[in-house]
Amino acid sequence: MKAIVTVMLKTGVLDPQGKAIGQALHNLGFAGVGEVRAGKLIELELAETDPEAARAQAEEMARRLLANLVIESFRVEIAPLEIPG
Amino acid sequence: MKAGIVVFPGINRERDMAIALEAAAGHKPRMVWHHETDLAGLDLVVIPGGFSYGDYLRCGAMAAQSPVMGAIRAHAARGGHILGVCNGFQILTEAGLLPGALLRNASLRFLSMDCWLRVERADTDFARHYQPGAVFRSPMAHGDGNYFADDATLDRLEGEGLVAFRYVTQEGAVTPEANRNGSARNIAGLYSPNLRVLGLMPHPEDLVDPLMGGTDGKPLFDGLAAALAA
């Protein structure tokens, strides 16, 4: 399976990068942009073929390495592996 | 004092640290490569500054998972002394040896300048050669030094007296202007509950000789050498 892990700063943690992106969008003339938050997206190819087992693996990886739970939260999506060809 | 400096790929301040430790202890520290797992015999383990593993994922996240970290945890568990500076502080928080995290500087700018630090307590092996409340100058150079912890953790750290140093004005006042990276409660450095692990963002090792422009950082290393003298 493929796991897609999205890591975002927790609500309440200052996100200066998101603020800077929002300001730059405003400078480019995009009106009506509210709060902007920046995060990370990590794609994992997993040998595991069971979706729920793959999700559990990816969540464990996120807790132990991919996210720092002091400042970040994460969510995991599971998708079929795309076989090239 | 038998000191070891842990070197990860991408660390670049280990030689500055070695100069400061040698000047204080009278002999060269041991350089410890990140694959090593035996720290027996060391009184002090130092994690210096730099950009371990290219700051990939988060500053210090990769180093916190490296082979030597198990030995560093064991060193901490047996009451050994640890000093983490800059990237070393980030690594200690990522490894869970100190609470909180270091975020991107609030200004988003990499800060390379001197700052003023106030000694919050002097009854530790790290600060014993400073006066309590003393203010000293220290270089700093970091992009991610904005200390963050939730309010409950900050209250506990303050209540237990674990704040080591704060960013202040030259006169010793805690102000937003003195806090260039935006750290919670102007926190520049923290102790573990047993006061034997210290993490801080600025670089006292870069101000230990008149040739460097001052000796404000020297008492930290002299104090450690005196406390850990065999």
Contacts between the chains, C-beta under 8 A, distances in Angstrom:
chain1	res1	chain2	res2	distance
A	13	B	103	7.0
A	13	B	148	6.4
A	14	B	103	6.8
A	14	B	106	6.4
A	14	B	146	7.5
A	14	B	148	7.8
A	14	B	182	7.2
A	16	B	104	5.6
A	16	B	105	7.5
A	16	B	106	5.7
A	16	B	107	7.4
A	16	B	108	4.9
A	17	B	104	6.3
A	17	B	108	6.8
A	20	B	108	5.7
A	40	B	57	8.0
A	65	B	57	7.3
A	65	B	61	6.7
A	65	B	65	6.4
A	66	B	57	7.2
A	68	B	58	5.8
A	68	B	61	7.0
A	68	B	94	6.8
A	68	B	101	5.7
A	70	B	93	7.6
A	70	B	99	7.6
A	70	B	100	6.3
A	70	B	101	4.5
A	70	B	148	7.4
A	70	B	149	7.1
A	71	B	101	4.7
A	71	B	103	6.5
A	71	B	148	5.9
